[in-house]
Amino acid sequence: MKTNTPAVLLNLRKLVKRYGGLVATDHLDLTVNQGEIHAIIGPNGAGKTTLIHQISGSIAPNEGSILFNGRDITRVTMHERVKLGLARSYQITNIFHSYSVLDNIALAVQARCGSSMRFWKQAVGDRALFEEGRAIAERVGLGVRIDAIAGNLAHGEQRQLEAGLALATRPKLLLLDEPMAGMGPEESARLIPLIKNLRSEIGVVLIEHDMDAVFQLADRISVLVSGRIIATGTPDQIRNDPEVKKAYLGDEAIA
């Protein structure tokens, strides 16, 4: 009898990143499957953001390999990884503050389509560009705010917009680096369904300190401590793992 084994989208093999005598990533192995939300959690200083930087291409590992969709991208540049379908968000919101929501997203769509060098054509006249921008704005919950200036949005809305910019690249894998950072409970509650709905189309790597959000969202969780993955499993497995509770979650399992 055949079983449906999920396809591996991202495969990290023996990844190492050193800063002098500090080993930030220590011979790390990790797989992320298509259509799953894979959370990476761990204490401050565990190496989570350094890991995301290596996956996205903003820094290079000293050893090991990164395979994306079956291709070795270890030495591929960051912008080339975006073209291959690997997008990310940042801990600090990265948007065009003086532009409208729609213009922000339309610029991201334009960059993906390779039309940003059309000097003799006004982008505002590109109907398809803005139609896709409106559709993405609706998807991230900003449909009624498309004319708002991005810098005037609430913090949670700016994070929604940043998610829209990432989606405009049509990624196969989205790296979310602490998307709930600085959000109140109501803002987080709006973002959680947005992230959850992504799994039907793309893979998601989620770095997040909000454990309530992690356990609501993740299909699998990997626990990173001192640059090493000490456990990977379902939310229930991670909740009840003695080593994880000792190293990170505390003596009491999360309900």
N, C-alpha and C positions, 0 to 999 in steps of 0.2 A: 504493500500500500504506500503510495507516494504522500509525502508531507510537503506542505507549502513553506519552504524555508525562505525567510525574507532576504532580499538582495542587499548586499553590503554597499552602502553609499560612500562611507568614509572609513579608511583603515589606517590607523597609526601603528607603526612598527618600531619598537625599541627607540622611541624618540628621546633625545637628550638635548637639553639646553643648559649651558654653563655660563656663569658670569664670574670669571676668575675662579675662586675656590667655592663659590656657591653653585650648587646644582639645583636649578629651578624646575627642570623636567628630568626625571630620573628613569631612563630606559622604559618609557611608558608605552603600553599597548592599549589600543581602544578601537572598537568598531561602532559605527552608527549605521543603522539600517534605513532603507528607504521607507518613508511614511511613518517614522516614529519621532517622538519628542524624547531626546536623550539628555537628561539633566546631568550636569557636573557640579557637585557641591563639595564643600570643604572649608576649613577655617581660613581666616585671613592669612595670607602669606603661603598658602598651599601651592600656588603656581597656576591658578585657574586662568587669569588674564594672560599670563605668559603663554599658556597653551593655546588660547584663542588667537593670539598674535601669530603663532607659528602656523596654525591651520589657515588663517586668512592670508598669510604671506607677508605681514608687516615686519616680522623678524624671521631669521633662518635658524633651524636647529643645527647643533654641532654634529649630531649623529642621528641615524635612523631615517625613516622614510614616511611620506604622507601620500597615500593613494586615494584619489577622489574619482568615483565612478569608474574604477578600474584603471585609471591613468596615474602614473607617478608624477605628482606636482611639487615634489620637495623643493625643486629649484625654479619653479615657475613663478613669475612675478605676481604681485597682488592684483593688478588690473587684468592680467590674463586669467587669473582664477575667477574673477567676476564674470568674464566672458564665458567661462566654462560652466558657470551656474553656481558659484559659491559667493554668497553675500553675507554681510554682517552689520550689526548695529553696535553702538558704543555705550560705555558707561555714561559718558557726557554726551548730551544730545547734540547731534551734528546735522543742522538744517540751515537753510538760507533764511535768516530771521527777517529780512526786509521784504521778502517776496510772499505772495499769497500761498495758501495751501495748495491750490491747483497749480500754480506756477512751479512750486517746489517739485511736485510729483511729475509734472509735464517735462521738466528739465531732466529728471531721472529717466523717464521713458525715452526722451530724445537722445540721451547719451547711450542708452542700450541699442537704439536703432541705428546709431552711427550718423545721425542727421545733424549733430551739433556743429558741423563745419559748413552748413549751408548759409554762407554769408549773405547771399542775394535774395533770400526768401525769409519773410517774417514768420517766426515760429507760431505767432498767434493765429496765423492763417492755416495752420496744419490741423484740420478738424480731427483726424484720427488720433493725433497726439493728445489732444485735450479730452476726447471721448474716453480714451483709456485712462487718463488721469482722473476723470470724474468717477469712473468705475472703481478705481483703486481707492479713492477717497471714501466712497461708499463702503467698501469692504473693510476699511480700518476704522469705520465709525465717524468719519469726518465729512460725510456728505452734505450736511447742513452748514459746514464751516469752510467750504471751498474758497470763498472770497476773503476769509479772514487773513490778516497778516500773521505769518508764522510766529514772529516774535511776541505777538499779543496773546498767543494761545496759553492756556494753563499748562503746567508741567506735564500732566498726564496726556494731554492732547498733543503736545510736542513729541512725546514718545510714540504715540499712535502714528503721527506723521512720519517719524523716522522709520517705523515699520513699513509704512507705505512706500518710502523711498527705496527700501530694500526689496520690496515685492515688485517694484517697477522694473527691476533687472531680470525678472522671471527666474528666480534661482531654483536650483535643484536641492540646495542645502542652505539653510539660514542659520547664522551664528548670532545668538542673542546674548549680549553681555550685560547682565543685571538690568533687564528691561523694567523691573519694578522699582529701581533705585529712586528714592525721593518721593514716591507716590504715597498718597493716603489710601485707606481701605476702599473707598468708592472708586478711585481711579484704577487701582489694581483689579477690582471686580470687573471693570469694563474691558481691561486688556486681556484678562485670562481667557474669555471665550474666543477672542481674536486669535490668540496663539494656538488654542486647542483646535480651531478649525483649519489650521494650516496643515495638519498631519495628513489630511486626505490628498494633498498634492505634493508636498515636499517634506524633506527631513529637516529637523530642527535640533540644534545643539543649544542648550539653555544653561547659562551660568546665572545662578540666582541665590541670594541669601534668604529670601522669603520662603521658609519651608512649607507654609500652608499652600502657596502657589505651586511650589515644586511637586508636592504630593498630589495636588489636583491635576497637574498637567502631564507629568512624565510617564512614559511607557516603561522606560528603564532609567536607572540612576547609577552614576559612577561616583565614588567618593574618593577625592584627591587629598592626600596628606603628604606634605613635604615632597611634592613632585611625583609621587607614586599613587597609582590607583590601588586602594586597599580592598575595594569591593565593588561589584557591579551586579545589579539585579532589579527586580520589580520594586515598586514602592513598598509593598508589604515585606519583601525580603530585606530591604535596606532598613526599614523601621525596626526589625527584630534581629538584626545582625549584632552580636555582642561586641565585635571589634569596632564596628561603626559607632555604636552607642558610646563606647569608651573613648574613641578618638575624636568624635565630633558632636553627635546628637545629645549626649548626656546620658545619665543613668536611666531616665524615663523615656520609653518609646513614644514617638509622636502619635497622637490619636488619629 
